[in-house]
Structures are given as structure tokens and as C-alpha cells.
Amino acid sequence: MKNTTGIQRYMLYDQSKVLVPPARPSPWQYILCFTTTRTFDYHFADGGGDTAEDCYECNVFVTAWDHCVQYNSTHPNITRITGTP
């Protein structure tokens, strides 16, 4: 995956299961955080299917930062990554 997407690290967080709740609750249950070595327009699809509601976009222009995508889903695991340079 690193060679194809440039994604070096990733972690999916379920905000309903964090030990210390945030000061202000988020409207999003899940946060996908990742680092990458590529400038890329990423599209992440979760296990819900191929509808627009099951795909999440993150446009990466600066690779030195961590990037996050927040979303709600009944099938939160990411099953496909696509995009364009």
C-alpha cells in the first residue's frame, strides 16, 4: 500500500470509545488519520458500499502534516482507497 498510495501510517478512531471525552463533542463518530509522502486527492470507501455517502475525500497538498477524515458510518472500516495525483 505504501508504494501505491504513499500512505505511511494510518489509524481509525471511534470517538465514542475514547477514554477522555473532548471538551466539545464532535458530530462525527469516526476519524481516519494518516500520513503520506504524496500530494494526492484521496477517496476512501468504507464497508457500506459505493454510494456517495460511503466515500470520503481528503485533498493532500502538504505532506509534512497528519491528515484526517471524519465521518459517520454503520460500516466504518475502509475497504478501498482511490484518487488522483
C-alpha positions in Angstrom: 0.0 0.0 0.0 2.9 2.4 0.7 4.2 2.2 -2.8 0.8 2.7 -4.4 -0.8 5.3 -2.2 2.1 6.9 -0.4 0.3 6.4 2.9 2.9 5.6 5.6 0.8 5.3 8.8 -2.9 5.3 9.5 -5.3 4.8 12.4 -9.1 4.7 12.6 -10.5 6.1 15.8 -14.0 5.6 17.2 -14.8 8.8 19.1 -17.5 7.1 21.1 -14.8 4.9 22.7 -12.2 7.4 23.7 -11.1 7.4 27.3 -11.2 11.2 27.7 -14.1 12.9 26.0 -13.4 16.1 24.1 -14.4 19.4 25.5 -16.9 19.8 22.7 -18.5 16.7 21.2 -18.0 16.0 17.5 -20.9 15.3 15.1 -18.6 12.7 13.6 -18.2 9.2 15.2 -15.1 8.1 13.2 -11.8 9.8 12.4 -9.3 8.3 10.0 -5.9 9.8 10.5 -3.0 9.2 8.1 0.4 10.4 6.9 1.5 10.3 3.3 4.5 11.1 1.2 2.4 12.1 -1.8 0.4 15.1 -2.9 -2.8 13.4 -3.8 -6.6 13.7 -3.9 -7.6 10.6 -1.8 -11.0 8.9 -1.9 -11.7 6.4 0.9 -14.6 4.0 0.7 -15.9 2.3 3.7 -17.6 -1.1 4.0 -21.1 0.3 3.3 -20.7 0.2 -0.5 -20.1 2.5 -3.4 -22.6 5.3 -2.8 -21.5 8.9 -2.2 -22.4 8.5 1.5 -19.9 5.8 1.9 -16.9 7.6 0.3 -14.8 10.3 1.9 -12.4 12.7 0.3 -9.1 14.2 1.5 -7.1 16.5 -0.7 -3.4 16.5 0.4 -1.3 19.4 -0.7 1.3 19.4 2.2 2.8 16.0 3.1 4.5 17.2 6.3 1.3 17.1 8.3 -1.0 14.4 9.6 -4.3 14.3 7.7 -7.7 13.3 8.9 -11.1 12.4 7.5 -14.1 12.5 9.8 -17.3 10.6 9.1 -20.3 8.6 10.4 -20.9 5.1 9.2 -22.5 1.8 10.0 -19.6 0.0 8.3 -16.6 2.2 9.2 -13.7 0.1 8.1 -12.0 1.5 5.0 -12.1 -1.1 2.2 -10.8 0.9 -0.8 -8.5 3.8 -1.5 -8.5 5.6 -4.8 -7.5 9.0 -6.1 -5.5 11.1 -8.4 -2.2 12.8 -8.2 
